[in-house]
Amino acid sequence: MTGAASAPHSTPGAHAGSAPGSSAGLRIAGLSVDYRDRGGAWRPALTDVDLSVEPGAMTAVVGESGSGKTTTAAAVIGLLAGNGRISGGSIELGGEELTALRPAQLARVRGTRIGYVPQDPGTSLNPLATIGTAVAETLRIHRLATRAQARERALELLDRVGIDSPERRIDQYPHELSGGMRQRALIAAAIAARPELIVADEPTSALDVTVQQRILDLLDDLRAEGTGILLITHDLAVAGERADTVAVMQRGRIVESGPAATVLTAPTCDYTRRLLRDAPSLTAFSPDGPQPASPAPEVRRESRPARASGAVGTGSAGRGASAGEGAQAEEPLLRVSGLTQVYARGADGAVAGVEDVSFAVPAGTTHGIVGESGSGKSTIAAVLAGTLVPQAGSAVVAGIDAARVPRTRRRELRRAVQLVHQNPASALDPMWSVGASIAEPLRSFRIGARSERAARVREAMEMVALSPDLAERRPRELSGGQLQRVAIARAFAARPQLIVFDEAVSALDVTVQAQILRLLGSLQAELGLTYVFISHDLAVVRGIAQSVSVLSRGRQVEEGPTARVFDDPQDAYTRRLIAAIPHPLG
């Protein structure tokens, strides 16, 4: 479903089909939802949930993955999975009981009074339909506008949500737009007919901070017009900065709720306090002072496992003796110099790709790369992984230039560098067991006999706090956090020297994210690994990286120690990125 809502109107709620008393907003009382398992038994997913959204206000629902947030949203819009049922309670919108409606009536409400913004624009937009068609779909389905009127409204909405050149974008297809643009198109579709309620399920979790800020500002504009917002999010900073009310869910129940400022500053529930402790956006840039990553760990060489035969490079696990001991500085494990891959150059000088990017990463440290969507972050990742040959420049990893690697050394590079993608579900073969996926690089590099590979798989799983008992399961049987751990275990299995994380924790809830980040820190200290950490989340980078590069439109505008770049940014673009970070506590 791409959108929903009512006919255009001048005042909130004054639309065709609106029930009397629509100013009452959304009221959920005693809601319980069950799902039927494979054996036919009904299992509770929500139990006795009470929630409300006032007109012109935002209620945020926060909690870990599996806590029931998305099930709550699905129940409100009438799109529970086929094995789900509402087993008790009430959902009222403007005084009308939604649970009593027949499917056709509920579809009409969903199409004329409730707008829905899903999390993943990649799977929520029809790849065969233009953006204009998707945005105008609600108006056409419910006969709220002629074809010409619907197109005009779509142009207006694309401009309103901040998509450049709407006259050109309206006839483009989803694959021709960036992820941020696709998400804005989904919001345009959701508000096409001016709904009285918008249900937004993680609408900004995969977006950079400046696009996130624009989308949240847009939601604020809609609130000012009287639209109620039910926001599902794992970002407590966003909830604290933007929401009027915050409800904390755990295992299908509301364990704490109240004014956002109260819940964030004086929580009464241990679970809420743990969520707050785990939220990097509430600590890395807190009013009490920044909390940058610890200095690069001194790694004891004897603690590092011996590499299998054929391991590459001469990069040291540690930083060597200090200057006070008279030691010479070691060559960085990774040195990127003048890296250039320009796909297109705009009239304003913007570059699609990257141009003249340089930085160095000492062994055993983490280098962060931040910037908006389209700034060139993933282009750098592709070069480091050896999947893209750039037009100019070099990227030397442990003595091998990934930008110009000879055919005879490609296998060495692929073993030296591993890549962890943003979406583990798409990076893991759904037909393979978890154990087979982790063992894949071991087989590819012919490391060990079958029994040794099995032992390495168990070791890798234990290293990322996964039970070896999960090795025979398929990816669909694991949670998102478990899948990301599998992807990290696979990257570690061949014992690489450099691991590139491309938005590897951006879609995880704060608790799982904190667990993964702590895991990466401990493994780096134990094994002397070197990381390049690509992320749109500046708070996460602040907490994990010792150095950082800031990219804007394909160019590196700032680079240096993380604390210096974030505490005293020299470039206006860096200052704008930092200013866009939600600051709920001050």
C-alpha positions in Angstrom: 0.0 0.0 0.0 1.5 3.3 -1.0 -0.7 5.8 0.7 -4.1 6.7 2.0 -6.3 9.5 3.0 -9.1 11.8 2.4 -10.2 14.2 -0.2 -8.4 17.6 -0.2 -9.9 19.9 2.4 -9.2 23.2 4.0 -9.4 22.2 7.6 -8.4 18.9 9.2 -11.1 16.3 9.3 -13.4 18.2 6.9 -13.3 15.5 4.2 -15.7 13.2 2.5 -16.5 10.2 4.5 -15.2 11.6 7.8 -17.2 10.3 10.7 -18.8 12.8 13.1 -16.6 13.6 16.0 -13.4 13.0 14.0 -11.6 15.5 16.2 -11.5 12.7 18.8 -8.4 11.3 17.1 -7.2 7.7 17.5 -8.1 5.7 20.6 -6.8 2.2 21.2 -8.1 0.4 24.3 -7.3 -3.0 25.6 -6.0 -4.2 22.2 -4.8 -7.8 21.9 -3.5 -9.5 18.8 -2.6 -13.1 18.3 -0.7 -14.9 15.5 -1.2 -18.6 14.6 2.0 -20.6 14.5 2.8 -23.5 12.2 1.2 -26.0 14.6 -2.1 -24.1 14.5 -1.8 -22.6 18.1 -2.5 -19.0 18.7 0.3 -17.0 20.3 -0.2 -13.5 21.8 1.7 -10.7 20.0 -0.1 -7.7 21.7 -1.7 -7.8 25.1 -4.1 -5.1 26.5 -2.5 -2.2 24.7 -3.9 1.3 25.4 -2.8 4.1 23.2 -4.1 7.4 21.8 -3.1 10.0 19.2 -4.7 13.5 19.5 -5.4 15.6 16.4 -2.4 17.7 15.6 -0.2 15.7 18.0 2.4 12.9 17.6 2.6 9.7 19.7 5.8 7.7 19.3 5.9 4.0 20.0 9.4 2.7 20.8 10.9 -0.6 21.8 13.1 -3.5 20.6 12.5 -5.5 17.4 9.7 -8.0 18.1 8.2 -5.8 20.9 4.9 -5.4 19.0 5.4 -1.9 17.4 4.7 -2.9 13.8 1.9 -5.2 14.8 0.2 -2.2 16.5 0.5 -0.2 13.3 -0.8 -3.1 11.2 -3.8 -3.4 13.5 -4.7 0.3 13.2 -4.5 0.2 9.4 -6.3 -3.1 9.1 -3.4 -4.9 7.4 -2.4 -7.7 9.9 -0.7 -10.7 8.3 -2.9 -13.6 7.2 -2.2 -15.6 10.3 -3.0 -12.6 12.6 -6.3 -11.7 14.4 -7.5 -9.1 16.8 -8.6 -11.1 19.8 -9.8 -8.2 22.0 -10.0 -4.5 22.5 -11.1 -1.5 20.5 -9.6 0.8 17.8 -11.5 4.0 17.3 -10.8 6.8 14.8 -12.9 9.9 15.2 -15.3 8.0 17.3 -15.8 5.2 14.7 -15.0 1.6 15.8 -12.6 0.2 13.2 -12.5 -3.4 14.4 -16.3 -3.7 13.6 -15.9 -2.7 10.0 -16.1 -5.1 7.1 -13.0 -5.4 4.9 -14.4 -3.2 2.1 -15.4 -0.5 4.7 -12.0 -0.7 6.3 -10.3 -0.3 3.0 -12.3 2.9 2.4 -11.2 4.2 5.8 -7.6 3.3 5.0 -7.9 5.0 1.7 -9.6 8.2 2.8 -8.8 8.8 6.4 -5.6 7.0 7.3 -2.2 7.5 5.6 0.5 4.9 5.9 4.2 5.4 5.5 6.1 2.0 5.5 9.7 1.6 6.5 11.2 0.1 3.3 10.7 2.2 0.1 12.5 -0.5 -1.9 9.7 -3.0 -1.4 6.8 -0.6 -1.0 6.8 1.1 -4.4 5.8 -0.8 -7.5 8.9 -1.0 -9.7 6.8 -0.9 -12.8 4.9 2.2 -11.9 6.2 5.8 -12.1 6.6 7.9 -9.0 3.7 10.1 -10.1 1.4 7.1 -10.5 2.3 5.9 -7.0 1.7 9.3 -5.4 -1.6 9.8 -7.2 -2.9 6.2 -6.7 -5.1 7.0 -3.7 -6.8 9.9 -5.5 -7.5 7.7 -8.5 -8.7 4.6 -6.7 -11.1 6.5 -4.5 -12.2 8.8 -7.4 -11.2 11.9 -5.5 -9.6 13.6 -8.6 -9.5 13.3 -12.4 -6.4 12.0 -14.0 -5.2 15.6 -14.7 -6.0 16.8 -11.2 -4.2 13.8 -9.7 -1.1 14.5 -11.7 -1.2 18.2 -10.7 -1.6 17.2 -7.0 1.3 14.7 -7.4 3.6 17.5 -8.7 2.6 19.7 -5.8 3.3 16.9 -3.3 6.7 15.9 -4.7 7.7 19.6 -4.4 6.4 19.8 -0.9 8.3 16.8 0.4 11.5 18.2 -1.0 12.1 16.2 -4.2 14.1 18.3 -6.6 12.8 18.8 -10.2 9.4 17.3 -9.6 8.4 17.8 -13.3 11.2 15.4 -14.2 10.9 13.0 -11.2 7.2 12.4 -11.6 7.8 10.3 -14.7 10.7 8.4 -13.3 10.6 4.9 -11.8 11.7 4.0 -8.2 15.1 2.6 -9.3 16.0 6.0 -10.7 15.6 7.7 -7.3 17.8 7.5 -4.2 16.6 5.8 -1.0 15.8 9.2 0.6 13.9 10.3 -2.4 11.8 7.1 -2.5 11.0 7.5 1.1 9.8 11.1 0.5 7.7 9.8 -2.4 6.0 7.4 0.0 5.2 10.2 2.3 3.8 12.2 -0.6 1.6 9.2 -1.4 0.4 8.9 2.2 -0.7 12.6 2.4 -2.1 12.9 -1.1 -5.6 13.2 0.1 -4.9 14.9 3.4 -5.6 12.2 6.1 -6.6 12.9 9.6 -4.2 10.2 10.9 -0.8 9.1 9.5 0.8 5.9 10.7 4.5 6.1 10.0 6.4 2.8 10.6 10.2 3.6 10.9 10.0 6.3 8.2 13.5 7.7 8.7 15.5 4.7 10.0 17.5 4.3 6.8 17.9 8.0 6.0 20.8 10.3 6.7 20.4 13.0 9.3 19.6 15.9 6.9 17.0 14.0 5.0 15.6 12.7 8.3 15.3 16.3 9.5 13.4 17.4 6.4 11.0 14.5 6.7 10.4 15.1 10.4 9.9 18.8 9.6 7.3 17.8 7.0 5.5 15.6 9.6 5.5 18.6 11.9 3.9 20.8 9.2 1.2 18.2 8.9 0.6 18.2 12.6 0.3 22.0 12.5 -2.6 21.4 10.0 -4.3 19.1 12.5 -3.1 15.7 11.3 -2.4 13.1 14.1 0.8 11.1 13.8 1.4 7.6 15.1 5.2 7.2 14.8 6.8 3.8 15.1 10.5 4.2 15.7 13.6 2.7 17.4 15.3 6.1 17.5 14.7 7.4 21.0 16.3 10.8 20.1 13.8 11.3 17.3 10.9 10.3 19.6 12.1 12.6 22.3 12.7 15.6 20.1 9.5 15.4 18.0 6.8 13.4 19.8 4.3 14.8 22.4 3.8 11.4 23.9 6.1 8.3 24.1 4.9 4.8 24.7 7.5 2.1 25.4 6.6 -1.4 24.3 8.2 -4.7 25.5 7.0 -8.1 24.6 3.6 -6.9 23.3 2.8 -4.7 26.2 3.0 -0.9 27.0 5.4 -0.8 30.0 5.6 3.0 30.2 4.0 6.0 28.6 3.7 9.7 29.1 5.0 13.0 27.9 8.1 12.6 25.9 10.3 14.8 28.1 9.2 12.9 31.2 9.8 9.4 29.8 13.3 10.3 28.5 14.5 12.2 31.6 12.7 10.4 34.4 11.8 6.9 33.3 10.2 4.6 35.9 10.8 1.3 34.1 14.1 -0.6 34.1 13.5 -1.5 30.4 13.1 2.1 29.4 16.3 3.0 31.3 18.1 0.3 29.4 16.9 1.6 26.1 18.1 5.0 27.0 21.5 3.8 28.0 21.8 2.0 24.7 20.8 4.9 22.5 24.0 6.4 21.0 22.1 9.6 19.9 21.3 10.3 23.5 24.9 10.0 24.7 27.4 10.8 21.9 26.1 14.4 21.6 24.5 14.9 25.0 24.5 18.3 26.8 26.8 16.8 29.4 29.5 16.6 26.8 30.6 14.5 23.9 31.6 10.9 24.4 33.9 10.1 21.5 35.3 6.7 20.8 38.1 5.5 22.9 41.6 5.9 21.5 42.7 3.1 19.3 43.3 0.0 21.4 46.8 -1.2 22.2 46.6 -4.8 20.9 48.8 -7.4 22.4 50.4 -9.3 19.5 50.5 -12.5 21.3 46.6 -12.4 21.7 46.0 -12.4 18.0 45.3 -15.8 16.5 47.8 -17.0 14.0 46.6 -16.6 10.4 46.0 -19.5 8.2 48.6 -20.2 5.6 48.4 -17.8 2.7 47.3 -14.8 4.8 48.3 -11.6 3.2 50.0 -8.4 4.0 52.3 -7.2 6.7 49.9 -4.9 8.6 50.6 -4.9 12.3 47.9 -5.7 14.8 48.8 -2.9 17.1 50.1 0.7 16.8 53.6 -0.3 17.9 55.8 1.5 20.4 55.0 5.0 21.4 56.9 8.0 20.1 58.4 8.4 23.5 60.1 5.0 23.0 61.7 6.3 19.8 59.8 3.9 17.5 59.1 4.8 13.9 55.4 5.2 12.9 54.1 2.2 11.2 52.6 2.4 7.7 48.8 2.5 8.0 47.0 -0.8 7.1 44.9 1.2 4.7 45.9 4.3 2.8 43.5 5.9 0.3 45.0 8.5 -2.0 43.3 10.7 -4.6 40.5 8.2 -5.1 38.3 9.3 -8.0 35.3 7.7 -9.7 33.0 10.2 -11.3 29.8 9.0 -12.8 28.4 12.4 -13.5 29.2 16.0 -12.8 26.4 18.5 -12.1 26.3 22.1 -13.3 26.8 23.2 -9.6 30.0 21.1 -9.3 28.3 18.2 -7.5 29.9 14.9 -8.3 28.0 11.5 -8.5 30.7 9.2 -7.2 33.8 10.5 -5.5 36.6 12.8 -6.5 40.1 13.1 -4.9 39.3 11.4 -1.6 42.3 10.6 0.7 42.6 9.2 4.2 44.7 6.7 6.2 43.6 4.1 8.7 46.2 2.7 11.2 46.0 -1.0 12.0 43.6 -1.8 14.9 41.6 1.4 14.5 38.2 2.5 13.0 37.7 5.1 10.4 34.2 6.5 9.9 32.8 7.8 6.7 29.7 10.0 6.9 27.6 12.1 4.5 24.2 12.3 2.9 22.8 9.8 0.5 24.6 10.1 -2.8 27.7 11.6 -1.3 29.9 8.7 -2.5 30.2 6.5 0.7 29.2 3.2 -1.0 31.5 4.0 -4.0 34.5 3.9 -1.6 33.2 0.7 -0.1 33.1 -0.9 -3.5 36.7 0.1 -4.3 38.0 -1.2 -1.0 36.2 -4.5 -1.5 37.8 -4.8 -5.0 34.5 -4.8 -6.9 35.0 -1.4 -8.5 38.1 -0.2 -10.4 38.2 3.6 -10.0 39.2 6.1 -12.7 42.1 7.4 -10.6 43.8 7.1 -7.2 44.8 4.2 -5.0 43.5 2.3 -2.0 46.4 0.2 -0.6 45.3 -2.5 1.9 48.2 -4.3 3.6 50.4 -3.7 0.6 47.8 -4.5 -2.1 46.3 -1.7 -4.1 42.6 -2.5 -4.2 42.1 0.0 -7.0 44.6 -1.7 -9.3 45.0 -5.2 -7.9 46.8 -7.6 -10.2 44.8 -10.6 -11.2 47.3 -12.8 -9.4 46.5 -11.1 -6.1 42.8 -10.8 -6.2 42.1 -13.7 -4.0 44.6 -12.3 -1.5 42.7 -9.0 -1.4 39.3 -10.7 -1.1 40.6 -12.5 1.9 42.2 -9.4 3.4 39.1 -7.3 3.1 35.5 -8.4 4.0 32.3 -6.3 3.5 29.3 -6.3 5.8 26.2 -4.9 4.0 23.3 -3.0 5.5 20.7 -5.6 4.8 21.8 -9.1 5.9 18.6 -10.7 4.6 19.6 -9.8 1.1 23.2 -10.7 1.6 22.5 -14.3 2.8 21.3 -17.0 0.6 17.8 -17.9 1.9 18.2 -21.5 0.8 21.5 -22.0 2.7 21.7 -22.7 6.4 23.4 -20.2 8.7 26.4 -22.4 9.1 26.8 -22.9 5.3 26.7 -19.1 4.8 29.4 -18.5 7.5 31.5 -21.3 6.0 31.3 -19.9 2.5 34.5 -17.8 2.6 36.4 -20.7 4.1 35.4 -23.0 1.2 36.1 -20.2 -1.3 39.6 -19.7 0.1 40.2 -23.5 0.6 40.8 -22.9 4.3 41.0 -26.2 6.3 39.4 -29.6 5.9 35.6 -30.0 6.5 36.1 -30.7 10.2 38.3 -27.6 10.7 35.8 -25.4 8.8 33.0 -26.7 11.1 35.1 -25.8 14.1 35.8 -22.3 12.6 32.1 -21.8 12.0 31.3 -22.6 15.7 34.1 -20.3 16.8 32.8 -17.5 14.7 29.3 -17.9 15.9 30.4 -17.9 19.6 32.6 -14.9 18.8 29.4 -12.9 17.9 27.4 -14.3 20.7 25.3 -16.7 18.6 24.6 -20.2 19.8 26.1 -22.8 17.5 22.8 -24.6 17.7 21.5 -22.0 15.2 23.9 -23.2 12.5 21.3 -25.4 10.8 18.6 -22.8 10.7 17.7 -20.8 7.6 17.8 -17.0 7.6 14.0 -16.6 7.7 14.1 -18.3 11.1 16.3 -15.6 12.7 15.6 -12.1 13.9 17.2 -9.0 12.2 19.8 -8.7 14.9 20.7 -12.3 14.7 21.0 -12.1 10.9 23.4 -9.1 11.2 25.5 -11.2 13.6 25.6 -14.0 11.1 26.8 -11.5 8.4 29.6 -10.3 10.8 30.5 -13.9 11.7 30.9 -14.7 8.0 33.1 -11.6 7.5 35.3 -12.7 10.5 35.5 -16.4 9.6 38.4 -15.9 7.1 40.2 -13.7 9.6 40.6 -10.6 7.4 42.7 -7.6 8.2 40.1 -5.0 7.2 36.3 -5.1 7.5 34.2 -2.5 5.8 30.8 -2.0 7.4 28.4 -0.3 4.9 25.4 1.0 7.1 25.6 -2.3 9.0 23.6 -1.2 12.1 21.4 1.5 10.7 18.2 -0.6 10.6 18.7 -2.2 14.1 16.9 -1.2 17.2 19.0 0.5 19.9 19.5 -2.5 22.1 20.7 -4.8 19.3 22.7 -1.9 17.8 24.5 -1.4 21.1 25.2 -5.1 21.4 26.7 -5.2 17.9 28.8 -2.1 18.5 30.1 -3.5 21.8 30.9 -6.7 20.0 32.8 -4.9 17.3 34.8 -3.0 19.9 35.8 -6.1 21.8 36.7 -8.1 18.7 38.8 -5.3 17.5 40.7 -5.1 20.8 41.1 -8.9 20.9 42.1 -9.5 17.2 43.6 -6.2 16.2 41.1 -5.8 13.3 40.8 -2.6 11.3 37.4 -1.2 10.4 36.0 1.3 7.9 32.6 2.2 9.2 30.2 3.8 6.8 27.1 5.3 8.3 24.6 8.1 8.1 24.3 8.0 11.9 26.8 10.5 13.2 26.1 9.5 16.8 27.2 5.9 16.1 30.3 7.0 14.3 31.1 9.3 17.2 31.0 6.4 19.5 33.0 3.8 17.5 35.5 5.7 15.2 38.8 7.3 16.1 39.0 9.2 12.8 36.4 10.3 10.2 35.9 11.6 6.7 32.9 13.8 5.9 31.7 13.5 2.3 29.5 16.0 0.5 28.4 15.5 -3.2 31.3 13.3 -3.9 34.0 15.4 -2.3 35.7 15.0 1.1 35.1 18.3 2.9 36.7 17.4 6.2 38.9 14.6 7.6 40.7 14.0 10.8 40.3 12.8 14.4 36.6 12.2 15.2 36.6 14.4 18.3 38.2 17.3 16.5 35.9 17.1 13.5 32.7 16.8 15.5 33.7 19.2 18.3 35.2 21.9 16.1 34.0 21.4 12.5 35.7 23.6 10.0 33.3 23.1 7.0 29.7 24.5 6.9 28.4 21.2 5.6 29.8 19.3 8.6 28.2 21.9 10.9 24.9 21.4 9.1 25.1 17.6 9.5 25.7 18.0 13.2 23.0 20.5 13.6 20.5 18.0 12.0 21.1 15.4 14.8 18.0 15.2 17.1 18.8 16.8 20.5 15.9 15.8 22.8 17.8 16.4 26.0 18.8 20.0 25.5 
